[in-house]
């Protein structure tokens, strides 16, 4: 259930965060809800489900962890790999910082973890950078961010 509810929320969140304090209008150029590597502008990202785990919480509740992979892309053809990596590092840091802030918001102010079915309760979110690499044939570099969202599920309703 939460796969199709949360993925669009993560996409919306990424579409609306600024990636530069100096230029508050600077956003990710494109955010896709499905895997792709060719975008109309960079930096860009896509969001895909990654894994899921569940554990017993109480006799009436289970705890589920939904894991998402955000891949952030930056092109290398205009400025080279070094400047693209430096720019990508800044974008990844900004996304991580904004995800941390998002987790601390109240349910009235959050983008991620809202409008869940009544049996689901958002608990928290963790975000960590994962893999970094290049896609030489496409003249792109990429960073992965793993986002883990924990929820409590009422199994009696």
Buried (B, 14 or more C-beta within 10 A) or exposed (E): EBEEBBBEBBBBBBEEBBBEEEEEEBBBBBBBBEEEBEBEEBBBBBBBBBEEEEEEBEEEBBBBBBBBBBBBBBBBEEEEBEEBBEBBBBBBEBBBEBBEEBBEEEEEEBBBBBEBEEBBBBBEBBBEBEEBEBEEEBEBBBBBBBBBBBBBBBEEE
